[in-house]
């Protein structure tokens, strides 16, 4: 199973700087990732389920595009913690252009 330990404070601070999200928001995203990730990270089906449940997104094409856009490390199967947090930051608080890229790039 994925690690349930807290992310190091240094990593939280780094992600906070990279995303311009509050430290608390980064901590919540990291905790969500940790709670749902499998051995190697957050898998595609879990990510799709989250987007469907939290944002009522039902379009398979868009759900797959979002996953691929978040998957900066290009594993194709799992999202690493940093990829997930950076992707969610753009999805939730990005500019309209960044949000469009989440759905229509790659």
N, C-alpha and C positions, 0 to 999 in steps of 0.2 A: 504494500500500500504506500501511498505518498506520505511524505513526512508531515507530521502535524506540529512540528516545532515552529516557533516564531522565526520569521525572517530576521536576519541580522539588522541591527539598527542602521548600519552603514548602507546596506542595500535599500532599505526604506528611504533613507535620505537621498540616495542617488536617484531612485525612481521618482521621488517628489520633485527633485530639480528637473529631471527630464520631462516630466509631464505637466508641471505647473498645477497639479492637483494638491489639495491639502494633505498633510501627513496622515490625517485620520482616514481620508478617502483611499489613499494608497494602502494603508493597513487593512482596510475592509476588503479591497480587491485582492490583496495577498491572502487574506484569511479565506476568502471565497475560493480562490484557486487551490489553496492547500486542502480545504475541506472536500473538494470535488475531484482532485487530480488522482490519476492512477499511478502506477509505478514510474512512468516516464513523463508524466505531465497531464494536462487537461485534454482528454480525447475529443474528437470531432462530435460524436453523438451527445456527449455531456454539454459541450458548448452550444450545440444546436438546441438542446432541451432548455438550457438557460435562456437563450434569446427568445425561444417560443413562449416560455412561461412568463418571463419578466417584461418582454416588450411586445408580446402578441405577434411576433413575426412568424409567418407561416410559409413564405415562399422559399422553396428548396434552393433555387438558383441564388437568391440573395444570401441565405444562410451559409451556403458553401463558399460564396465569394468572401463573406466576412471572415470565415475561418481561414481561408487561404491568405487574406490580407494580413490577418493577425500573425500568421505563421512565418515571421521574418526569418527564423532559424531554418526554415524549409524542411522540417521533419516530415510534413505531410500527414502525420498521424496524431501528434500531440503538441500542445502549446506549452512552451516553457513559461515559467512565471513572468519573466521580464516581457516576453512577447505578449502575454495576456494583459498585463497591466498597461503597457504602452498602447496596445490596441484598444482596450476599453477606454483609456483616457481620450483618444481621438474620437471614438464612437460616442462617448457621453458628453465631452466638453470641447471637442475640436471645432475648428472653423467649419462652415458649410462645405467648403472644398475638401477638407480632411474627412468629413463624414461621408461625402459622396465617394471618395476613394476607398473607404471601407467596404462599400457595397459594389463598386463597379470597376475595380482594378484587379490586376493579376489575371 
